[in-house]
Amino acid sequence: MPTGAALDERKEPMRSNASDKPLDGKAALVTGGSRGIGAAVALRLAADGADVALTYEANAERAREVAARIEERGGRARAVRASLADADSVRAAADEAAEAFGRLDILVNNAGTGSQGELGSVPVEEVDRVLAANVRGAYLVAQAAASRMADGGRIVNIGSCVSAHAHFPGMALYTMSKAAVTGLTKGLARELAPRGITVNQVSPGPIDTDMNPADGESAAAQAAATLLGRYGTPEEIADSVAHLVGDGARYVTGALLAVDGGFAV
């Protein structure tokens, strides 16, 4: 490896996009983009220049509101209904995103569901529901998007800090489901590398969303479990996603990025 003066002689690597909109000309699919982390990611990628398709399952109004905010700022957006439990629906959403913008470069695999309950109290229907959304659904979305994605694309899976550190009881099912997302990230990184597609994971800590509000019943304990002593914001997760899908992370793949305020340390 060159060192010292030799480094000074090396030219800066060419950047694929030097504008103030680093994702200009790219198209992204963000699942679960109608609220919380998904909405923040959709808005951030659009602010960086990407065309954004965002999926929703039930709340069409909120999804259209996010799309409208993007369009009001001069971007292109589309709200697409998709159920993670339905393979045909997932494939149709990927098709619609690629057809709407003429390409697909980025997938943010964000949609999922939460669950909490002690081992003996969780019915099998709940097990099936959580695994269908967080594991089977994440796989199906990646499968559908990768088949339509341009070489050199980016996939970011949204995991969870609890897959690395199960700090509270009653989280075994959710922890298991998010640990599977880590396996998906690692496996896809290796499988898609020959196409130049990077696959990484962002693992949020306690984030102030509808599902886990910063003024919720267990919020004080969750905040205290972080080194920084506070909840994060959806925008802080979006910042990390934006980096991983951008040119600055072109040599990063198979990585697990904890954005958790030190929760899993």
C-alpha positions as CSV (number, residue, x, y, z in Angstrom):
1,M,0.0,0.0,0.0
2,P,1.4,3.5,-0.8
3,T,2.2,5.7,2.2
4,G,3.4,9.1,2.9
5,A,4.3,11.2,-0.1
6,A,3.1,8.5,-2.4
7,L,-0.4,9.1,-1.2
8,D,-0.2,12.8,-2.1
9,E,0.5,11.8,-5.7
10,R,-2.6,9.7,-6.0
11,K,-5.4,11.5,-7.8
12,E,-8.8,11.8,-6.1
13,P,-11.2,9.0,-7.4
14,M,-13.8,10.1,-9.8
15,R,-17.2,10.8,-8.2
16,S,-20.2,9.6,-10.2
17,N,-22.2,12.7,-9.2
18,A,-20.6,15.9,-8.1
19,S,-23.8,18.0,-7.9
20,D,-25.5,19.1,-4.7
21,K,-28.1,16.4,-5.3
22,P,-26.0,13.2,-5.1
23,L,-28.8,10.9,-6.1
24,D,-29.9,12.9,-9.1
25,G,-31.0,10.5,-11.9
26,K,-31.5,7.6,-9.5
27,A,-34.8,5.9,-8.6
28,A,-35.6,4.4,-5.2
29,L,-38.2,2.1,-3.7
30,V,-38.8,2.6,0.0
31,T,-41.1,0.0,1.7
32,G,-43.3,1.2,4.5
33,G,-42.8,4.8,3.4
34,S,-46.0,6.3,4.7
35,R,-44.8,7.1,8.3
36,G,-41.9,7.0,10.7
37,I,-38.5,5.9,9.5
38,G,-39.8,5.0,6.0
39,A,-41.3,8.5,5.5
40,A,-38.1,10.2,6.7
41,V,-36.0,8.0,4.3
42,A,-38.3,8.7,1.4
43,L,-38.1,12.5,2.0
44,R,-34.3,12.4,2.4
45,L,-33.6,10.4,-0.7
46,A,-35.9,12.7,-2.7
47,A,-34.1,15.8,-1.2
48,D,-30.9,14.2,-2.5
49,G,-32.4,14.0,-6.0
50,A,-33.8,10.5,-6.3
51,D,-37.2,9.7,-7.7
52,V,-39.0,7.8,-4.9
53,A,-41.7,5.1,-4.9
54,L,-42.9,4.4,-1.4
55,T,-45.1,1.5,-0.4
56,Y,-47.9,1.4,2.1
57,E,-50.3,-1.3,3.2
58,A,-53.3,0.4,4.8
59,N,-52.9,4.1,5.1
60,A,-53.1,5.5,1.6
61,E,-53.8,9.0,2.8
62,R,-50.5,9.3,4.7
63,A,-48.5,7.7,1.9
64,R,-50.0,10.2,-0.6
65,E,-49.1,13.0,1.8
66,V,-45.5,12.0,1.8
67,A,-45.5,11.7,-2.0
68,A,-47.1,15.2,-2.2
69,R,-44.4,16.7,0.0
70,I,-41.8,15.3,-2.3
71,E,-43.6,16.7,-5.4
72,E,-44.1,20.1,-3.8
73,R,-40.3,20.3,-3.5
74,G,-39.9,19.5,-7.2
75,G,-39.3,15.8,-6.9
76,R,-41.0,12.8,-8.5
77,A,-42.8,10.4,-6.2
78,R,-45.4,7.6,-6.3
79,A,-47.3,5.9,-3.5
80,V,-47.8,2.2,-4.2
81,R,-50.0,-0.2,-2.2
82,A,-48.2,-3.4,-1.3
83,S,-48.7,-6.2,1.3
84,L,-45.5,-7.9,2.4
85,A,-47.4,-11.1,3.0
86,D,-48.5,-11.3,-0.7
87,A,-45.7,-12.2,-3.2
88,D,-47.7,-11.0,-6.2
89,S,-48.3,-7.7,-4.5
90,V,-44.6,-7.2,-3.7
91,R,-43.6,-8.0,-7.3
92,A,-46.2,-5.6,-8.6
93,A,-44.9,-2.8,-6.4
94,A,-41.3,-3.3,-7.7
95,D,-42.7,-3.4,-11.3
96,E,-44.6,-0.2,-10.7
97,A,-41.6,1.6,-9.2
98,A,-39.3,0.6,-12.1
99,E,-41.9,1.4,-14.7
100,A,-42.8,4.8,-13.2
101,F,-39.2,6.1,-13.3
102,G,-37.7,3.9,-16.1
103,R,-35.2,2.3,-13.7
104,L,-34.6,1.1,-10.2
105,D,-31.3,1.8,-8.4
106,I,-32.1,1.8,-4.7
107,L,-34.1,-0.4,-2.3
108,V,-34.7,0.6,1.3
109,N,-36.2,-2.5,2.8
110,N,-37.9,-0.8,5.8
111,A,-41.5,-2.1,6.2
112,G,-42.1,-4.5,9.1
113,T,-44.0,-4.9,12.3
114,G,-43.3,-4.9,16.0
115,S,-44.2,-7.5,18.6
116,Q,-43.8,-7.9,22.4
117,G,-44.8,-10.7,24.7
118,E,-43.4,-13.2,27.0
119,L,-42.6,-16.6,25.5
120,G,-45.6,-18.5,26.9
121,S,-48.1,-15.9,26.0
122,V,-47.4,-15.4,22.3
123,P,-49.9,-17.3,20.1
124,V,-48.7,-19.1,16.9
125,E,-50.7,-16.6,14.9
126,E,-48.6,-13.8,16.2
127,V,-45.4,-15.8,15.4
128,D,-46.6,-16.3,11.8
129,R,-47.6,-12.6,11.4
130,V,-44.3,-11.2,12.6
131,L,-42.2,-13.7,10.6
132,A,-44.3,-13.1,7.5
133,A,-43.7,-9.4,7.6
134,N,-40.2,-9.1,8.9
135,V,-38.5,-12.1,7.4
136,R,-40.5,-13.5,4.5
137,G,-41.6,-10.1,3.4
138,A,-38.1,-8.6,3.5
139,Y,-36.8,-11.5,1.4
140,L,-39.6,-11.2,-1.2
141,V,-39.0,-7.4,-1.5
142,A,-35.3,-7.9,-2.0
143,Q,-36.0,-10.7,-4.5
144,A,-38.4,-8.6,-6.5
145,A,-36.3,-5.4,-6.5
146,A,-33.0,-7.0,-7.3
147,S,-34.4,-8.6,-10.4
148,R,-35.3,-5.1,-11.7
149,M,-32.3,-3.2,-10.3
150,A,-29.5,-1.8,-12.4
151,D,-26.0,-3.1,-11.8
152,G,-24.2,-1.0,-9.3
153,G,-27.4,-0.5,-7.2
154,R,-27.9,-0.2,-3.5
155,I,-29.9,-2.2,-1.0
156,V,-30.3,-1.1,2.6
157,N,-32.2,-3.3,5.1
158,I,-33.6,-1.8,8.2
159,G,-32.8,-4.1,11.1
160,S,-32.9,-3.4,14.9
161,C,-30.5,-2.9,17.7
162,V,-32.3,-5.6,19.7
163,S,-30.9,-8.3,17.3
164,A,-27.4,-7.5,18.8
165,H,-28.5,-6.8,22.4
166,A,-31.8,-8.1,23.8
167,H,-31.9,-5.7,26.6
168,F,-35.6,-6.2,27.6
169,P,-37.6,-9.3,28.2
170,G,-40.6,-10.2,26.0
171,M,-38.7,-9.4,22.8
172,A,-37.7,-12.9,21.6
173,L,-40.0,-13.1,18.6
174,Y,-39.1,-9.6,17.3
175,T,-35.4,-10.1,18.1
176,M,-35.4,-13.4,16.1
177,S,-37.1,-11.7,13.2
178,K,-34.6,-8.9,13.0
179,A,-31.7,-11.3,13.5
180,A,-32.9,-13.0,10.3
181,V,-32.6,-9.6,8.5
182,T,-29.0,-9.6,9.4
183,G,-28.6,-13.0,7.8
184,L,-30.4,-11.7,4.7
185,T,-28.1,-8.7,4.5
186,K,-24.9,-10.9,4.7
187,G,-26.2,-13.4,2.2
188,L,-27.4,-10.9,-0.3
189,A,-24.2,-8.9,-0.1
190,R,-22.3,-11.9,-1.3
191,E,-24.8,-13.0,-3.9
192,L,-25.2,-9.6,-5.5
193,A,-21.6,-8.4,-5.3
194,P,-20.8,-9.7,-8.9
195,R,-23.3,-7.1,-10.1
196,G,-21.8,-4.3,-8.1
197,I,-24.9,-4.1,-5.9
198,T,-24.0,-3.3,-2.3
199,V,-26.2,-4.6,0.5
200,N,-26.0,-3.1,4.0
201,Q,-28.0,-2.9,7.1
202,V,-29.0,0.0,9.4
203,S,-29.9,-1.1,12.9
204,P,-31.9,1.6,14.7
205,G,-32.1,2.0,18.5
206,P,-35.1,3.6,20.2
207,I,-36.5,5.9,17.6
208,D,-39.4,8.4,18.2
209,T,-42.1,7.0,15.9
210,D,-45.8,6.1,16.1
211,M,-44.9,2.5,17.0
212,N,-42.4,3.5,19.8
213,P,-43.0,7.2,20.8
214,A,-40.5,9.0,23.0
215,D,-43.3,9.7,25.5
216,G,-44.5,6.1,25.6
217,E,-44.8,3.8,28.6
218,S,-41.4,2.3,28.3
219,A,-39.6,5.3,26.8
220,A,-37.7,6.4,29.9
221,A,-36.2,2.9,30.3
222,Q,-35.3,2.7,26.6
223,A,-33.6,6.1,26.6
224,A,-31.7,5.2,29.7
225,A,-30.4,2.1,28.0
226,T,-28.6,4.1,25.4
227,L,-25.2,5.8,26.1
228,L,-26.5,9.1,24.8
229,G,-29.5,8.9,27.1
230,R,-32.2,9.8,24.5
231,Y,-34.3,8.6,21.7
232,G,-33.2,9.0,18.1
233,T,-35.2,10.6,15.3
234,P,-36.3,9.1,12.0
235,E,-34.2,11.8,10.3
236,E,-31.1,10.5,12.0
237,I,-31.8,7.0,10.5
238,A,-32.4,8.6,7.1
239,D,-29.0,10.3,7.3
240,S,-27.3,7.0,7.6
241,V,-29.4,5.4,4.9
242,A,-28.6,8.3,2.6
243,H,-24.9,7.7,3.1
244,L,-25.1,4.0,2.4
245,V,-27.0,4.5,-0.9
246,G,-24.6,7.3,-2.0
247,D,-21.3,7.3,-3.8
248,G,-19.4,7.7,-0.5
249,A,-20.3,4.2,0.5
250,R,-19.4,2.6,-2.8
251,Y,-16.8,0.3,-1.1
252,V,-19.1,-0.7,1.7
253,T,-21.1,-3.9,1.6
254,G,-22.3,-6.5,4.0
255,A,-21.9,-4.0,6.8
256,L,-24.1,-3.6,9.9
257,L,-24.4,0.0,11.0
258,A,-25.8,0.6,14.5
259,V,-27.6,3.9,14.7
260,D,-28.7,3.4,18.3
261,G,-27.1,5.9,20.6
262,G,-24.9,3.2,22.0
263,F,-27.8,0.9,23.0
264,A,-26.0,-2.3,21.9
265,V,-22.6,-1.5,23.2
